[in-house]
Amino acid sequence: MSEHLEGRKKESQLISSQLSYFAHRWEELFFLLVFALLCFQNLAFVSDFESLSSLHGAIAFFAEFEFFVVRRLSYVSNPFVVLPLAYLFASRGRPQWSRRYLDILGIYFVARMTTQLIGLNILVFDFTTSRFLLITQLLFFLPYSLLVWGWIYWRLDTSAGRTRRQLFRLDIEGEYPRPIDYLIASFSSVFSASINGIKGRSARAEFLILLHGLVIYDVMGLTLSRAVSLVQNK
């Protein structure tokens, strides 16, 4: 009986240790997920080469940019993202460069989110490619952007928290928000008329939340416009 209890105790400690390990490595797994969504979105866009080759103007420029990202930039971006993240996840300690690298990676994903959003608005005027191209892009972009916004809130708050002046106030039970709380607050913006899961403590924080809301409304508007177009074309 005692041996059984001792075995259960060791098993419980092992599970607790593994959960603690993943909790301290969540940011690496998070960025791998974000990168996977971005890659799938890019591959879905360039998969129909024949229809994209007949584009003109701003839409053609965006298509060429996506081709450049997939066929040229990926040789640099893939190792830059995957290899350091794999190393950080497997490493027992935290290298001194890890925080700076993760911040640079976050800025890269924010920049890619901006370019993708511009491209999606350009695609509204596209009548050459598949009618489902924009819908497919939006299906990948929406979770990608919500994840990125959640990270932005968390990173700014943790940075400001060092001086005991957090920028955001979350609607949570505990006193100290966890990273998952920021992600939940970001995703809740899809299911409410306003972003009520997170509030700003300053004018700059409120402006950032407003900008997040504008992005979500833009994505929803693009989805609705293309859905109406698909129904009318039937």
Residue pairs with C-beta under 8 A, 6 or more apart in sequence:
22 29
25 88
25 89
26 179
27 102
27 179
28 85
28 86
28 88
28 89
28 102
29 89
30 147
30 151
30 179
31 81
31 85
31 102
31 105
31 106
31 109
32 81
32 82
32 85
33 147
34 109
34 144
34 147
34 148
34 151
35 81
35 82
35 109
37 140
37 143
37 144
37 147
38 109
38 112
38 116
38 140
38 144
40 140
41 116
41 137
41 140
41 141
41 144
42 66
42 69
42 70
43 70
44 136
44 137
44 140
45 52
45 63
45 66
45 133
45 137
46 52
46 63
46 66
46 67
46 70
46 71
48 129
48 130
48 133
51 128
51 129
51 130
52 63
52 67
52 129
54 128
55 63
55 126
55 128
55 129
58 122
59 122
59 123
59 125
59 126
59 128
62 118
62 119
62 122
62 123
65 115
65 119
66 119
69 77
81 105
84 101
85 105
88 94
88 95
88 98
88 101
88 102
103 155
106 148
106 151
106 152
106 155
109 148
109 151
110 148
110 152
113 141
113 144
113 145
113 148
116 137
116 141
116 144
116 145
117 141
117 145
117 215
117 218
117 219
119 137
120 134
120 137
120 138
120 141
120 219
120 222
121 218
121 222
123 133
123 134
123 137
124 134
124 222
124 225
124 226
126 133
126 134
131 226
131 229
131 230
131 233
132 230
134 222
134 226
135 223
135 226
135 227
135 230
138 219
138 222
138 223
138 226
141 219
142 190
142 219
145 215
145 219
146 183
146 186
146 187
146 189
146 190
147 183
147 186
149 186
149 189
149 212
149 215
150 179
150 182
150 183
150 184
150 185
150 186
150 187
151 182
151 183
152 208
153 168
153 182
153 185
153 186
153 198
153 208
154 179
154 182
154 183
156 167
156 168
156 205
156 208
157 166
157 167
157 168
157 177
157 182
160 166
160 167
165 201
166 201
167 200
167 201
167 202
167 204
167 205
168 182
168 198
168 199
168 200
168 201
168 205
168 209
169 198
169 199
169 200
169 201
170 177
170 181
170 182
170 185
170 197
170 198
170 199
171 185
171 196
171 197
171 198
171 199
172 181
182 198
184 197
185 195
185 197
185 198
186 197
186 198
186 212
188 195
188 196
188 197
189 195
189 197
189 212
189 213
189 216
190 216
194 213
195 209
195 212
195 213
195 216
198 209
199 206
199 209
200 206
200 207
200 208
200 209
